[in-house]
């Protein structure tokens, strides 16, 4: 038996392997196109991939590297056209798909080699049956791994450094595993023999394993970054609460001092003009009086601070809240939920040019033994959702969404859930949290 005879993987099998590897990512990632257009695109790229490999098989060995580059470019286009990903994400997925296809094709070739070695039976039928079986098993496993690692409902957000790293691993694995092409007519096959199959398969597998380990490390680092960002948002809201509390107390003291001064002035003179001035002064100062009493001191402080800001910015804030329902929650959790929810709503309406549309509605109430918190703000632009969160228009998208994520994390802590949707130009954030003891008032843990 000639080792050289089995060293080259049939071009059809290579095309199928590359097409299937790309298809795995396309099935997992969020799609850019759907329906008939998606089906036609899938079929077209399958034909293109086979044509590339078929033509490459007819060309001299000198054209092997350019042919592989064309094949990889086709895989990249396949993933990018069908999936809603960035160019960097598409490059990352292409690199992983390519090395996976190389490993699976090499493994199938090795399995068939030993099948022929054991049975002395070499036929196209047996080859295709083994190919179908090996490919089916390995690509199902590959799909499960990719689905676990790749967030299908949002982009991967791969950076240039991460892409460069995976490309280098893929390139090194490919060169080493295909070294046999450089020595096809030499004595390497007589000296190495069947070991060439082990080398090729193990090198490809090692490359795939390195990429997997890199992706796991990448996920861990992203999770750590996200946790730190959420914690930063949480503590920022708590600091804002403390600052707002101090400011409110200072304003209240100043307000009462001025009230006494105004009373003295009124008692000493009856000049109409001065009286009118004092009335106006009284009205302006009263805007800053903290008379919000919801039944929860922490919520009162947050509402007071946000109400003052809304008045200054011309935002119409309507709030109906039973703060006593929050008495079972920690101070920091109340700050996190309401501080972030207010910030998101305020940021949303401040983008609108029409001041009459600067509207925010807040409600805190109970229903069927559940705490219901609802924030609504007017909006005009269309909103796309990614991973259950509205997409950002901010330049610094790395920090986008952590306010809402911290809300979700805090609500989940109490066994609740958060829903976000839009209706008739209203952006609606709803929180549903089960009340302890069937809705009876719990001991307050939100002592300011």
Secondary structure, 3 states (H helix, E strand, C coil): CCHHHHHCCCHHHHHHHHHHHHHHHHHHCCECCCHHHHHHHHHHHHHHHHHHHHHHHHCCHHHHHHHHHHHHHHHHHHHHHHECCCHHHHHHHHHHHHHHHHHHHHHHHHHHHHHHHHHCCCCHHHHHHHHHHHHHHHHHHHHHHHHHHCCCCCCCCCCHHHHHHHHHHHHHHHHHHCHHHHHCCCCHHHHHCCHHHHHHHHHHHHHHHHHHHHHHHHHHHHHHHHHHHHHHHHHHHHHHHHHHHHHHHHHHHHHHHHHHHHHHHHHHCCCHHHHHHHHHHHHHHHCCCCCCCCCCHHHHHHHHHHHHHHHHCCCEEEEEECHHHHCCCCHHHHHHHHHHHHHHHHHHHHCCCCHHHCEEEEEEEEECCEEEEEEEEECCCCCCEECCEECCCCCCHHHCCHHHHHHHHHHHHCCCEEEEEEECCEEEEEEEEECHHHHCCCCCCCCC
